[in-house]
Amino acid sequence: MKQIKSILLGISLFLLHSCNLLDVDTVSSITGDGYWNTKGDVESYLIGIYTKLRDTSNSTLHFEDRGDAFTTGLEGGPSNLWAQNLTSQNGYGWSSYYSVIQHCNMLLKYTPGISFGVESDKNRLLAEAYCIRGYMYFCVARIWGDAPIELEPTESSNKPKLAREPAEQVLERALRCECSNQSLPGRKLYEWKRKSLKTGMLCTESRYFVMESESLEWF
């Protein structure tokens, strides 16, 4: 009996000591505090934005599937969008579009405070982020119409949710670019793309979804 009590006491002391060993201070954590410091940080972040842009844009769900461009059996089986069979349970949201917008807002917030050896390189990266964000708002307005206009990154759960703004204001934000045309490489090509985007907006405002408006490609 005494031997059993001794064993139980030893186990209790061991478990108590183990709990103390596990109770340690965190020596490291993953945050963004030490990230936005160099040109390389901005360039790598922008590459990530382009990856998310490609994933978001490489889809037919919100465009071709909603029209008559597809023939069942030739391009694949029908989706709920193609069959016009949408409910509150199977509908598709705008989270992927606003995820791209969020990352653009992060880059636009922190890049101006970073020192670049060549200032034009900084302006080019900012201009690309503005253009990507504008294109996302263009897509959001085409699909959903009225939508929130988020211009600041969400970095806290305490940030209040924004209300929807009229579709006309969303389209105006899509066309607005707070940078000079000179900031982008291939300025003439950029001007042509901007005109294509404006043409697409005019068609959208008139409720004509012209496929040629998709001539705008940022990558």
N, C-alpha and C positions, 0 to 999 in steps of 0.2 A: 504493500500500500504506500509506504514511504517512497519507494522507488518511482511509482506512478506519479506521486505528487511532485517529486523532484523533476521528472521529465516534463510535466505540464508547466512547472515554474520556469524551466529553461526555455521552453517554447514561447512562453509569454514574454520573457525578457528579450528573446531574439526578435520577435515580431515588433515589440516596442522600439528596439534599437533600429530595426529596419525602417520603420516609419520615419524616424529622425533622419536617417540617411537619405530618404527620398525627398525630404522637405528641404530643398535647396533653392537658392535664388536663381532666376533666369539670367544667364550670362549673355545671351544674344537673342535677337528677335528680328523678324523680317519686316521692315518698314520702308517707306519711301524717303525718309529723312536724309539719307546719304546718297541719293541717286542723282538728282538733277544738279550736276556739277560741271560736266564737260560737254563738248560738241558731240563726242561719241555717244553719250547718254541720249541726246536728242535724236541722233541718226538711228540708233538701234530701236528707240521707241517708235519712231516713224515707220520703220520696217514692220514692226508689229501691227501698227495701224493699217498698213497696206494689206497685211495678211487677213485681218478681220474684215476689211473692206471687200477683199476678194471672196471670202466665205459668205458674206452677206449678199453680195451682188450676184454670185454664181447660183442663182435660183430662179425658177420660173413660177414659183408659187403665187406671187402677188401680181404678176403681169401676164405672161402667156397663158397660164392656167385659167385666168379669168376671162379669156377671150376665145376666139375660134381658131387659133393658130395650130392647135394640136388635134390630131386625129387618133382616137383611141385604138390601140393595137399597133400603131406605127412608132410612136415615141414612148410607149409604156402604158401602164394601166392608168385609169382616171384617178385623180386625187379628189378630196372633198371640195377643194376650191374649183376644180374643173367641173365637177358635177353640181356646183352651186348648192352644196349641202353643208352649210356652215351653221354651227350652233355655238353657244357659249362654252361648250366643253371641247370642241375640236378646232376652234378658230385659231388663227395665227396672230401673234402679237408683234409689237414693234421693238421688242427688247434688243434684238440684234442691231437694229439701226441706231438706237440710242446708246448702245455700247460703244459703237464707233464714235459717235458724237462725244461721249464721255471722255474717251482717250484723246480725241482732238482737243477738247477743252483743257485737259491736263497739260498737254504739250504747249498750248497757247498761253497757259498761265505761267509756266516755269521757265520756258525758253528765253524770254526777254531778259531775265536776270543772269544768264550764263554768258561768260566772256567767250567770244569767238575771235580767232585770229583774223578772219576775213568776215566783215560784217554782212556782206552780200550772201554768204553761206547761211547765216542765221535767217536773213530775210526770205531766202528761198524755202527753207524748211517751214517757216511760219506760213508762207503763202500756200504751200502744199497742204498744210493742215486746214487752213481756211477753206480751200477748194473742196477737200474731202468732206468737211462738215457741211458745206453748202450743198453738195450733191446728195448727202444723206437727208437733209431737210427737203430737198426737191422730191426724193423718193417717198418720204413720209407724207408730204402734202398730196402727192398723186394717189397714194393708196388710201389714206385715212382722212384727208382734208384737214379739219381743225386738229391742232396738235400742240403740245407744250413746246416752248422755245427755250431750250436750256443752253445758256452761254457760259456758265461757270461749272467747274467740275464738282461732283459730289464726293466729298471726302469725310463726311460724317453722317451717321444715321439720324441726326437731329435736323438735317436740312429739310425745310418744308417742301411738300410736293407742289409742283406748278400746275396751274390750270391750263386748259387748252386755249390757244389763240386762234383767231380766224385763219382759214387756209391762205387768204391773200397775204397776211403778215408772215406766214411760214414761207411762202414763195419769195416774198421780198427779202427775207433773211437768207434764203438759199442763194439769191443772186448777189447779195452784198458780200464783198470781200475786203476786209480792213487791211489791205496791202496794195502796193503798186503793181501794175502789170509787169513792171520791169523786174520784179523779184523772181519771177519764174523763168526757168530756162526755156528757150523756144517761145519767145513772147508772141510771135505771130500765130503760132499754133494755139497758144493759150487764148488769144483773142477770138480765134475761130471757135474754140470749144465753148467759150463764154457766150458767144452769139447762139450756138446750138442749144445751150442750156436755157437761154432767154426765150428762144423759139418754142422749146418744149413747155416752158411755163405758160406762155400765151395760149398754147393749145390746151393745157391743163385747165387754165382759167375758163376757157370756152367749152370745157367738158369734152374736148376731142383728144383722146390719148393716141397721139401719133407715134408710131414705132420709130420714125426717124429721129425723134428727140433723144433716143438712146445712143446717138453718135458720140455723146460725151463719155470718154473713158479716161480715167485718171491713172491707169497703170497698164 
